[in-house]
Amino acid sequence: MVQRVTSASVIVDGRTVGAIDTPGLLVLAGVTHTDTPAEARKLATKLWGLRILDGEKSCSDTAAPLLVVSQFTLYGDTRKGRRPTWQSAAPGPIAEPLIETLITELRTLGAHVETGLFGADMKVHLVNDGPITLIVEV
């Protein structure tokens, strides 16, 4: 999921671990069992070129920063009962390298990327610019 923001930050244990303070994108990245490094790289390219900033510009057009936060709860299943299940979310040993591939590829493309802390209890603060929130799949 991607949100157009004017600013965003991630706080872990009272300490800011990642922040952007200019217009850019907040990327909440979920990983499922079938995701691959090739898909992570393709997603990076798509995010870098996604034309959702002011004037139909992309991060690559404006050098806008991205804040990437791992978010396994995107794969929560709420179809049964009142408690979500997380069976569709990939476990950490699978998900973490794919999140790192996404981040590395974005940086290779020229992006300024800030991050959360994988597996941590993160507090995400954002000022949404839009509202523009999209589910991005490759």
Contact map, one row per residue, 1 for C-alpha under 8 A:
111000000000000000000000001110000000000000000000000000000000000000000000000000000000000000000000000000000000000000000000000000000000111100
111100000000000000000000111100000000000000000000000000000000000000000000000000000000000000000000000000000000000000000000000000000000111100
111110000000000000000000111000000000000000000000000000000000000000000000000000000000000000000000000000000000000000000000000000011011110000
011111000000000000000011110000000000000000000000000110000000000000000000000000000000000000000000000000000000000000000000000000011111100000
001111110000000000000011110000000000000000000000000000000000000000000000000000000000000000000000000000000000000000000000000001111100000000
000111110000000000001111000000000000000000000000000000000000000000000000000000000000000000000000000000000000000000000000000001111000000000
000011111000000000111111000000000000000000000000000000000000000000000000000000000000000000000000000000000000000000000000000001110000000000
000011111100000000111000010000000000000000000000000000000000000000100000000000000000000000000000000000000000000000000000000111100000000000
000000111110000111110000000000000000000000000000000000000000000000100000000000000000000000000000000000000000000000000000000111000000000000
000000011111000111100000000000000000000000000000000000000000000000000000000000000000000000000000000000000000000000110000011110000000000000
000000001111111111000000000000000000000000000000000000000000000000000000000000000000000000000000000000000000000000010000011100000000000000
000000000111111110000000000000000000000000000000000000000000000000000000000000000000000000000000000000000000000000001001111000000000000000
000000000011111000000000000000000000000000000000000000000000000000000000000000000000000000000000000000000000000000000000100000000000000000
000000000011111100000000000000000000000000000000000000000000000000000000000000000000000000000000000000000000000000000000000000000000000000
000000000011111110000000000000000000000000000000000000000000000000000000000000000000000000000000000000000000000000000000000000000000000000
000000001111011111100000000000000000000000000000000000000000000000000000000000000000000000000000000000000000000000000000000000000000000000
000000001111001111100000000000000000000000000000000000000000000000000000000000000000000000000000000000000000000000111000000000000000000000
000000001110000111110000000000000000000000000000000000000000000000100000000000000000000000000000000000000000000001110000000000000000000000
000000111100000111111000000000000000000000000000000000000000000000100000000000000000000000000000000000000000000001100000000000000000000000
000000111000000001111111000000000000000000000000000000000000000011100000000000000000000000000000000000000000000001000000000000000000000000
000001110000000000111110000000000000000000000000000000000000000000000000000000000000000000000000000000000000000000000000000000000000000000
000001100000000000011111000000000000000000000000000000000000000110000000000000000000000000000000000000000000000000000000000000000000000000
000111100000000000011111100000000000000000000000000000000000000110000000000000000000000000000000000000000000000000000000000000001000000000
000111100000000000010111110000000000000000000000000010000010000111000000000000000000000000000000000000000000000000000000000000000000000000
011110000000000000000011111000000000000000000000000000000010000111100000000000000000000000000000000000000000000000000000000000000000000000
011110010000000000000001111100000000000000000000000000000000000001111000000000000000000000000000000000000000000000000000000000000000000000
111000000000000000000000111110000000000000000000000000000000000001111000000000000000000000000000000000000000000000000000000000000000000000
110000000000000000000000011111000000000000000000000000000000000000011110000000000000000000000000000000000000000000000000000000000000000000
100000000000000000000000001111100000000000000000000000000000000000011111010000000000000000000000001000000000000000000000000000000000000000
000000000000000000000000000111110000000000000000000000000000000000000111111000000000000010000000000000000000000000000000000000000000000000
000000000000000000000000000011111010000000000000000000000000000000000011001000000000000011000010011000000000000000000000000000000000000000
000000000000000000000000000001111110000000000000000000000000000000000000001000000000000111000010000000000000000000000000000000000000000000
000000000000000000000000000000111110000000000000000000000000000000000000000000000000000111100100000000000000000000000000000000000000000000
000000000000000000000000000000011111000000000000000000000000000000000000000000000000000000000000000000000000000000000000000000000000000000
000000000000000000000000000000111111101100000000000000000000000000000000000000000000000000000000010000000000000000000000000000000000000000
000000000000000000000000000000000111111100000000000000000000000000000000000000000000000000000000010000000000000000000000000000000000000000
000000000000000000000000000000000011111110000000000000000000000000000000000000000000000000000000010010000000000000000000000000000000000000
000000000000000000000000000000000001111111000000000000000000000000000000000000000000000000000000000000000000000000000000000000000000000000
000000000000000000000000000000000011111111100000000000000000000000000000000000000000000000000000000000000000000000000000000000000000000001
000000000000000000000000000000000011111111110000000000000000000000000000000000000000000000000000011011000000000000000000000000000000000000
000000000000000000000000000000000000111111111000000000000000000000000000000000000000000000000000000011001100000000000000000000000000000000
000000000000000000000000000000000000011111111100000000000000000000000000000000000000000000000000000000000000000000000000000000000000000001
000000000000000000000000000000000000001111111110000000000000000000000000000000000000000000000000000001000000000000000000000000000000000111
000000000000000000000000000000000000000111111111000000000000000000000000000000000000000000000000000001101100000000000000000000000000000000
000000000000000000000000000000000000000011111111100000000000000000000000000000000000000000000000000000001100100000000000000000000000000000
000000000000000000000000000000000000000001111111110000000000000000000000000000000000000000000000000000000000000000000000000000000000000000
000000000000000000000000000000000000000000111111110000000010000000000000000000000000000000000000000000000000000000000000000000000000000000
000000000000000000000000000000000000000000011111110000000111000000000000000000000000000000000000000000000100101000000000000000000000000000
000000000000000000000000000000000000000000001111111000000111100000000000000000000000000000000000000000000000000000000000000000000000000000
000000000000000000000000000000000000000000000111111100001110000000000000000000000000000000000000000000000000000000000000000000000000000000
000000000000000000000000000000000000000000000000111110011110000000000000000000000000000000000000000000000000000000000000000000000000000000
000100000000000000000000000000000000000000000000011111011100000000000000000000000000000000000000000000000000000000000000000000000001000000
000100000000000000000001000000000000000000000000001111111110000000000000000000000000000000000000000000000000000000000000000000000000000000
000000000000000000000000000000000000000000000000000111111000000000000000000000000000000000000000000000000000000000000000000000000000000000
000000000000000000000000000000000000000000000000000011111000000000000000000000000000000000000000000000000000000000000000000000000000000000
000000000000000000000000000000000000000000000000001111111100000000000000000000000000000000000000000000000000000000000000000000000000000000
000000000000000000000000000000000000000000000000011111111110110000000000000000000000000000000000000000000000000000000000000000000000000000
000000000000000000000000000000000000000000000001111110011111110100000000000000000000000000000000000000000000000000000000000000000000000000
000000000000000000000001100000000000000000000011111010001111111110000000000000000000000000000000000000000000001000000000000000000000000000
000000000000000000000000000000000000000000000001100000000111111100000000000000000000000000000000000000000000011000000000000000000000000000
000000000000000000000000000000000000000000000000100000001111111100000000000000000000000000000000000000000000000000000000000000000000000000
000000000000000000000000000000000000000000000000000000001111111100000000000000000000000000000000000000000000000000000000000000000000000000
000000000000000000000000000000000000000000000000000000000011111110000000000000000000000000000000000000000000001100000000000000000000000000
000000000000000000000111100000000000000000000000000000000111111111000000000000000000000000000000000000000000001100000000000000000000000000
000000000000000000010111100000000000000000000000000000000010001111100000000000000000000000000000000000000000001111000000000000000000000000
000000000000000000010001111000000000000000000000000000000000000111110000000000000000000000000000000000000000001111000000000000000000000000
000000011000000001110000111000000000000000000000000000000000000011111000000000000000000000000000000000000000000011110000000000000000000000
000000000000000000000000011110000000000000000000000000000000000001111100000000000000000000000000000000100000000011110000000000000000000000
000000000000000000000000011110000000000000000000000000000000000000111110000000000000000000000000000000000000000000111100000000000000000000
000000000000000000000000000111000000000000000000000000000000000000011111000000000000000000000000001000000000000000011110000000000000000000
000000000000000000000000000111100000000000000000000000000000000000001111110000000000000000000000000000000000000000000000000000000000000000
000000000000000000000000000011100000000000000000000000000000000000000111111100000000010011000000000000000000000000000000000000000000000000
000000000000000000000000000001000000000000000000000000000000000000000011111100000000010010000000000000000000000000000000000000000000000000
000000000000000000000000000011000000000000000000000000000000000000000011111100000000000010000000000000000000000000000000000000000000000000
000000000000000000000000000001110000000000000000000000000000000000000001111110000000011110000000000000000000000000000000000000000000000000
000000000000000000000000000000000000000000000000000000000000000000000001111111000001111110000000000000000000000000000000000000000000000000
000000000000000000000000000000000000000000000000000000000000000000000000001111110001111100000000000000000000000000000000000000000000000000
000000000000000000000000000000000000000000000000000000000000000000000000000111111111100000000000000000000000000000000000000000000000000000
000000000000000000000000000000000000000000000000000000000000000000000000000011111001000000000000000000000000000000000000000000000000000000
000000000000000000000000000000000000000000000000000000000000000000000000000011111111000000000000000000000000000000000000000000000000000000
000000000000000000000000000000000000000000000000000000000000000000000000000001111111000000000000000000000000000000000000000000000000000000
000000000000000000000000000000000000000000000000000000000000000000000000000001011111000000000000000000000000000000000000000000000000000000
000000000000000000000000000000000000000000000000000000000000000000000000000001011111100000000000000000000000000000000000000000000000000000
000000000000000000000000000000000000000000000000000000000000000000000000000111111111110000000000000000000000000000000000000000000000000000
000000000000000000000000000000000000000000000000000000000000000000000000000111000011111000000000000000000000000000000000000000000000000000
000000000000000000000000000000000000000000000000000000000000000000000001101110000001111110000000000000000000000000000000000000000000000000
000000000000000000000000000000000000000000000000000000000000000000000000001110000000111111000000000000000000000000000000000000000000000000
000000000000000000000000000000011000000000000000000000000000000000000000001110000000011111000000000000000000000000000000000000000000000000
000000000000000000000000000001111000000000000000000000000000000000000001111100000000011111100000000000000000000000000000000000000000000000
000000000000000000000000000000111000000000000000000000000000000000000001000000000000001111110110000000000000000000000000000000000000000000
000000000000000000000000000000001000000000000000000000000000000000000000000000000000000011111110000000000000000000000000000000000000000000
000000000000000000000000000000000000000000000000000000000000000000000000000000000000000001111111000000000000000000000010000000000000000000
000000000000000000000000000000000000000000000000000000000000000000000000000000000000000000111111100000000000000000000000000000000000000000
000000000000000000000000000000001000000000000000000000000000000000000000000000000000000001111111110000000000000000000000000000000000000000
000000000000000000000000000000110000000000000000000000000000000000000000000000000000000001111111111000000000000000000000000000000000000000
000000000000000000000000000000000000000000000000000000000000000000000000000000000000000000011111111100000000000000000100000000000000000000
000000000000000000000000000000000000000000000000000000000000000000000000000000000000000000001111111110000000000000000000000000000000000000
000000000000000000000000000000100011100100000000000000000000000000000000000000000000000000000111111111000000000000000000000000000000000000
000000000000000000000000000010100000000100000000000000000000000000000100000000000000000000000011111111100000000000000000000000000000000000
000000000000000000000000000000000000000000000000000000000000000000000000000000000000000000000001111111110000000000000000000000000000000000
000000000000000000000000000000000000100110000000000000000000000000000000000000000000000000000000111111111000000000000000000000000000000000
000000000000000000000000000000000000000110110000000000000000000000000000000000000000000000000000011111111100000000000000000000000000000000
000000000000000000000000000000000000000000010000000000000000000000010000000000000000000000000000001111111110000010000000000000000000000000
000000000000000000000000000000000000000000000000000000000000000000000000000000000000000000000000000111111111000000000000000000000000000000
000000000000000000000000000000000000000010011000000000000000000000000000000000000000000000000000000011111111100000000000000000000000000000
000000000000000000000000000000000000000010011001000000000000000000000000000000000000000000000000000001111111111110000000000000000000000000
000000000000000000000000000000000000000000000000000000000000000000000000000000000000000000000000000000111111111110000000000000000000000000
000000000000000000000000000000000000000000000000000000000000000000000000000000000000000000000000000000011111111000000000000000000000000000
000000000000000000000000000000000000000000001001000000000000000000000000000000000000000000000000000000001111111000000000000000000000000000
000000000000000000000000000000000000000000000000000000000001000000000000000000000000000000000000000000000111111100000000000000000000000000
000000000000000000000000000000000000000000000001000000000011001111000000000000000000000000000000000000000111111110000000000000000000000000
000000000000000000000000000000000000000000000000000000000000001111000000000000000000000000000000000000000110011111000000000000000000000000
000000000000000000000000000000000000000000000000000000000000000011110000000000000000000000000000000000100110001111100000000000000000000000
000000000000000001110000000000000000000000000000000000000000000011110000000000000000000000000000000000000000000111110000000000000000000000
000000000100000011100000000000000000000000000000000000000000000000111000000000000000000000000000000000000000000011111000000000000000000000
000000000110000011000000000000000000000000000000000000000000000000111100000000000000000000000000000000000000000001111100010000000000000000
000000000001000010000000000000000000000000000000000000000000000000001100000000000000000000000000000000000000000000111111010000000000000000
000000000000000000000000000000000000000000000000000000000000000000001100000000000000000000000001000000000000000000011111000000000000000000
000000000000000000000000000000000000000000000000000000000000000000000100000000000000000000010000000000000000000000001111100000000000000000
000000000001000000000000000000000000000000000000000000000000000000000000000000000000000000000000000000000000000000001111110000000000000000
000000000001100000000000000000000000000000000000000000000000000000000000000000000000000000000000000000000000000000000011111000000000000000
000000000111000000000000000000000000000000000000000000000000000000000000000000000000000000000000000000000000000000011001111100000000000000
000000000111000000000000000000000000000000000000000000000000000000000000000000000000000000000000000000000000000000000000111110000000000000
000000011110000000000000000000000000000000000000000000000000000000000000000000000000000000000000000000000000000000000000011111000000000000
000000011100000000000000000000000000000000000000000000000000000000000000000000000000000000000000000000000000000000000000001111100000000000
000011111000000000000000000000000000000000000000000000000000000000000000000000000000000000000000000000000000000000000000000111110000000000
000011110000000000000000000000000000000000000000000000000000000000000000000000000000000000000000000000000000000000000000000011111000000000
001111100000000000000000000000000000000000000000000000000000000000000000000000000000000000000000000000000000000000000000000001111111000000
001111000000000000000010000000000000000000000000000000000000000000000000000000000000000000000000000000000000000000000000000000111111000000
000110000000000000000000000000000000000000000000000000000000000000000000000000000000000000000000000000000000000000000000000000011111000000
001100000000000000000000000000000000000000000000000000000000000000000000000000000000000000000000000000000000000000000000000000011111100000
001100000000000000000000000000000000000000000000000100000000000000000000000000000000000000000000000000000000000000000000000000011111110000
111100000000000000000000000000000000000000000000000000000000000000000000000000000000000000000000000000000000000000000000000000000011111000
111000000000000000000000000000000000000000000000000000000000000000000000000000000000000000000000000000000000000000000000000000000001111100
110000000000000000000000000000000000000000000000000000000000000000000000000000000000000000000000000000000000000000000000000000000000111110
110000000000000000000000000000000000000000100000000000000000000000000000000000000000000000000000000000000000000000000000000000000000011111
000000000000000000000000000000000000000000100000000000000000000000000000000000000000000000000000000000000000000000000000000000000000001111
000000000000000000000000000000000000001001100000000000000000000000000000000000000000000000000000000000000000000000000000000000000000000111
